[in-house]
Amino acid sequence: SGVTTLISGENAIPFSGVLLVGGIILALIASAVSLTFLPLLNNRQIGTVTMLAILGLIMLAWVRIMVLAINSFINNSEMISSGWNALLNDPQFLTFLIIFLLAGLVFAAIAFTISVIAVPMIIDRRVNVMVAISTSIKAVRENPMAMFRWAATIAVAIAVGLALFFVGLVIALPVIGHASWHAYRELVIDAKA
């Protein structure tokens, strides 16, 4: 299959960049999922587990689409082993790359939009998941540029953390969680005061 061809031997080298980008997108979604584990120590377990399940399903859907894209577009082992020049000049690869990146962006945007305020809100209050998600969506809709900058900051922090062989995530994830808490307080709690 296409996936086996991509991850074996010399054929894997041209795709390391594509897989790295995929890894970053997956890490962004997974980090949102991992941040939901913190409140499991709290009383809000049902809301947290539900949010974890929703974000996990988003991540699984993205992985499935990634595998389908690889199998649909990249099934020619000769093209794979020819190197970056052959890949970049092949219109099929560029179509794959565009679909791959757009799908990742869509799934990351969905995960961010539904969780940026929802996770801290579930920790802070006794609200159900749908109230928390709708509040998160409303906050993103009412503050699109600030939320875009925050999502970009998270993406850069996670990319740097991954580039430092995951050691940087030890610093990045708690900082992201702390800053998300303050964003929640400013957008939801202080706005109501």
Backbone torsions as a table, in degrees:
resi	resn	phi	psi	omega
1	SER	NA	170.2	-178.9
2	GLY	-62.7	-38.3	-178.5
3	VAL	-66.0	-43.6	179.3
4	THR	-61.1	-41.3	179.2
5	THR	-63.5	-37.2	-177.9
6	LEU	-70.5	-29.9	-172.6
7	ILE	-104.3	8.7	-177.9
8	SER	-113.9	131.8	170.3
9	GLY	54.1	-142.1	-174.9
10	GLU	-67.6	-20.7	179.4
11	ASN	-67.8	-21.0	-177.3
12	ALA	-75.3	-26.1	-172.8
13	ILE	-58.3	-47.9	-178.9
14	PRO	-63.8	-22.0	-176.0
15	PHE	-96.4	4.2	-177.8
16	SER	-60.7	-38.5	178.1
17	GLY	-66.0	-43.0	179.4
18	VAL	-64.7	-43.7	179.4
19	LEU	-68.2	-31.6	176.2
20	LEU	-64.2	-45.2	177.6
21	VAL	-61.6	-42.8	176.4
22	GLY	-60.9	-39.4	177.4
23	GLY	-64.0	-38.8	178.2
24	ILE	-65.1	-44.5	178.7
25	ILE	-62.7	-44.1	178.5
26	LEU	-63.1	-39.7	179.4
27	ALA	-65.7	-35.9	177.0
28	LEU	-61.9	-45.4	179.2
29	ILE	-68.4	-43.0	-179.4
30	ALA	-65.2	-33.7	179.3
31	SER	-67.7	-36.6	175.4
32	ALA	-63.6	-38.2	177.3
33	VAL	-66.2	-44.2	-176.9
34	SER	-66.0	-32.0	178.7
35	LEU	-64.2	-21.7	179.5
36	THR	-78.4	-11.3	177.9
37	PHE	-72.3	-29.0	-177.0
38	LEU	-54.8	-47.2	-178.2
39	PRO	-74.8	0.8	176.0
40	LEU	-62.1	-20.4	176.5
41	LEU	-80.2	-7.0	-175.5
42	ASN	-98.9	179.3	179.1
43	ASN	-77.9	-11.9	-174.0
44	ARG	-89.6	43.4	-171.7
45	GLN	-65.2	-41.9	-176.6
46	ILE	-64.8	-45.6	178.5
47	GLY	-63.2	-39.9	-179.8
48	THR	-67.0	-45.4	179.9
49	VAL	-64.6	-38.8	177.9
50	THR	-63.9	-44.1	178.7
51	MET	-63.7	-41.5	177.1
52	LEU	-59.6	-43.0	179.5
53	ALA	-64.5	-42.0	179.7
54	ILE	-63.3	-48.0	179.9
55	LEU	-66.8	-34.7	175.5
56	GLY	-63.8	-39.9	176.9
57	LEU	-65.4	-38.4	176.0
58	ILE	-61.8	-44.5	179.4
59	MET	-62.8	-44.3	179.1
60	LEU	-63.8	-37.9	177.4
61	ALA	-63.4	-41.7	179.0
62	TRP	-64.3	-44.1	179.6
63	VAL	-60.4	-41.8	-179.9
64	ARG	-63.0	-43.4	179.1
65	ILE	-65.9	-37.3	177.9
66	MET	-61.8	-45.7	179.7
67	VAL	-64.1	-42.0	177.3
68	LEU	-62.2	-40.7	179.4
69	ALA	-64.9	-43.8	178.8
70	ILE	-61.6	-46.6	-178.8
71	ASN	-69.0	-29.4	-179.2
72	SER	-78.8	-38.4	-172.2
73	PHE	-103.4	-32.9	-173.1
74	ILE	-114.5	78.8	178.5
75	ASN	-122.5	13.3	-179.0
76	ASN	-107.5	102.6	-176.1
77	SER	-65.6	-27.9	177.2
78	GLU	-65.1	-41.4	178.0
79	MET	-64.6	-40.0	-177.7
80	ILE	-65.2	-43.2	-176.2
81	SER	-79.0	-5.6	-177.8
82	SER	-79.9	-12.9	176.9
83	GLY	98.4	179.0	-174.7
84	TRP	-61.7	-39.6	-177.8
85	ASN	-60.1	-45.5	178.9
86	ALA	-64.7	-40.5	-179.1
87	LEU	-66.0	-47.1	-177.1
88	LEU	-68.1	-24.8	177.7
89	ASN	-89.1	-7.2	179.1
90	ASP	-89.8	118.9	-178.1
91	PRO	-61.2	-27.0	178.8
92	GLN	-66.4	-39.5	179.5
93	PHE	-67.6	-41.0	179.9
94	LEU	-64.9	-37.6	175.7
95	THR	-62.9	-44.7	176.9
96	PHE	-58.4	-47.9	-177.4
97	LEU	-61.4	-42.1	178.4
98	ILE	-64.0	-46.8	179.2
99	ILE	-63.6	-42.6	180.0
100	PHE	-58.9	-49.2	-178.5
101	LEU	-70.5	-40.6	178.9
102	LEU	-65.5	-41.5	178.1
103	ALA	-62.5	-43.9	177.6
104	GLY	-61.4	-41.4	178.8
105	LEU	-63.9	-43.2	179.7
106	VAL	-62.8	-48.0	-179.1
107	PHE	-66.1	-39.4	177.7
108	ALA	-65.2	-39.4	178.9
109	ALA	-65.1	-41.0	178.0
110	ILE	-63.7	-47.6	-179.8
111	ALA	-60.7	-43.8	179.3
112	PHE	-64.0	-48.0	-175.5
113	THR	-60.9	-41.8	-176.7
114	ILE	-83.2	-14.8	-174.1
115	SER	-114.4	-16.6	-172.2
116	VAL	-58.4	-38.7	177.7
117	ILE	-104.6	-29.3	-174.0
118	ALA	-62.5	-45.1	-176.4
119	VAL	-63.4	-50.9	177.2
120	PRO	-62.6	-33.0	-179.8
121	MET	-66.9	-39.9	177.8
122	ILE	-64.2	-37.9	178.3
123	ILE	-66.3	-41.8	-172.3
124	ASP	-80.3	-37.0	-171.6
125	ARG	-126.7	164.9	173.8
126	ARG	-93.0	77.5	177.9
127	VAL	-120.5	154.0	176.7
128	ASN	-79.7	165.8	-174.0
129	VAL	-61.8	-39.1	-177.7
130	MET	-65.6	-38.2	176.3
131	VAL	-64.1	-44.6	-179.7
132	ALA	-63.5	-43.7	179.3
133	ILE	-65.5	-43.6	-179.6
134	SER	-65.5	-35.1	175.9
135	THR	-65.8	-39.6	178.3
136	SER	-64.1	-44.2	178.6
137	ILE	-62.8	-42.5	179.1
138	LYS	-62.4	-42.2	179.7
139	ALA	-63.9	-40.2	178.4
140	VAL	-67.8	-41.0	179.9
141	ARG	-65.8	-38.3	-178.1
142	GLU	-81.2	-17.5	-178.3
143	ASN	-132.9	59.0	-170.8
144	PRO	-63.8	-41.8	-177.3
145	MET	-70.9	-42.2	178.2
146	ALA	-62.8	-41.7	179.8
147	MET	-70.0	-35.4	176.0
148	PHE	-63.0	-44.5	178.4
149	ARG	-63.4	-39.5	179.2
150	TRP	-66.3	-42.4	177.6
151	ALA	-62.4	-41.7	178.4
152	ALA	-64.5	-39.4	178.0
153	THR	-63.3	-43.2	177.3
154	ILE	-61.2	-44.6	-179.5
155	ALA	-60.3	-44.4	179.8
156	VAL	-66.0	-44.5	-179.6
157	ALA	-60.7	-41.7	179.6
158	ILE	-71.0	-39.5	177.8
159	ALA	-61.2	-42.7	177.6
160	VAL	-64.8	-42.4	178.1
161	GLY	-60.3	-40.3	177.7
162	LEU	-70.0	-38.8	179.8
163	ALA	-64.0	-26.1	177.6
164	LEU	-91.7	31.6	176.5
165	PHE	57.4	42.8	175.2
166	PHE	72.0	-11.2	178.3
167	VAL	-65.4	-36.0	179.0
168	GLY	-63.5	-22.9	178.4
169	LEU	-67.6	-25.0	177.4
170	VAL	-60.7	-33.1	177.9
171	ILE	-91.0	-44.0	-172.9
172	ALA	-64.0	-46.8	-174.5
173	LEU	-64.4	-44.9	175.8
174	PRO	-63.6	-36.7	178.2
175	VAL	-65.5	-42.7	177.5
176	ILE	-62.0	-44.3	178.8
177	GLY	-61.4	-43.7	-179.7
178	HIS	-65.5	-45.5	179.6
179	ALA	-65.8	-35.6	177.3
180	SER	-64.7	-37.0	176.8
181	TRP	-60.9	-44.6	179.3
182	HIS	-67.8	-35.6	176.0
183	ALA	-63.5	-43.7	176.9
184	TYR	-59.0	-48.0	-178.3
185	ARG	-61.0	-42.0	-178.7
186	GLU	-70.1	-40.9	-175.4
187	LEU	-80.3	-32.2	-173.7
188	VAL	-108.8	-53.9	-174.6
189	ILE	-74.9	-51.8	-177.9
190	ASP	-67.5	-30.9	179.8
191	ALA	-66.5	-30.5	-179.7
192	LYS	-82.8	-19.0	-177.6
193	ALA	-75.4	NA	NA
